[in-house]
Amino acid sequence: MQALAELRERMQRSPLGCPDDETLKWYLRDRYFKVEDAEAKLTSMLKWRQDEKIDQLDLSLVQAELATGKAEVHEHTDKFGRPVVIIRVTKHVIGEFPLSESKRLCAHVLDNAVASLPPGGEQIMGIFDLKGFELRNADLQFAAFLVEAFFEYYPRRMGQVLMVDAPWIFQPSWAVIKPLLRKYSALVRFVDRPTLQREYFEAGKLPQDLQV
């Protein structure tokens, strides 16, 4: 493929390094095989990983936040074979941990989800458990980073996002977040626990706290 060869040659000249061919192909697809656009987006992603030291993350530095259980890659895939990232929103409290560390922890979880894709798999699913959501959980700055990450650093990896048991108090936050998602807001579905269990998981494969 000429576009792949050209992109590989360009990235091999980059001081940020050249990703593997699968990553190059993914960014080419995301940018509709426009080599210059793919190069620009790849460069932005690699610079972010370098600046934030994503690949040198010392988990001991974020162990306390990790231990809250706010974010994890579920041990089971959904019915469609997609790795599942679970975000327990009530466990994320504004200001409890440095925003920079929360971002790095998020990248760690997303990296693990992508790494656990089965052969031929391309997309993951996100579950945001909003039961019990309060204003102290409405971290719009972190939400904006998540949107940026899905667009810029993990493009097209999120196949679907499920908002589970969202209370009315979440509506103002959603009114801010939805425009940021642009066309990808179509990936978001609001569901309750029975729907989540019935439509997306085989029996016994849903975490206990998300079961009916």
LINBEL-V318541 format. One line per field, one symbol per residue. psi: psi as a letter, one per 40 degrees, with the letter a starting at -180 (. if undefined). A space follows every 50 residues. Layout:
psi=???
This chain:
psi=hdddddddddddeheeihiiddddddddddfffhdddddddddddddddd defdefhhdddeddddededhihidiiadeehihhhhgdeehhhedihdd dddddddddddddddehiheidiiihhhhehehideeggddddddddddd dddfhedhdihhhhfhideedddddddddddbdeeeehhhiiddddddee iiheeiideei.
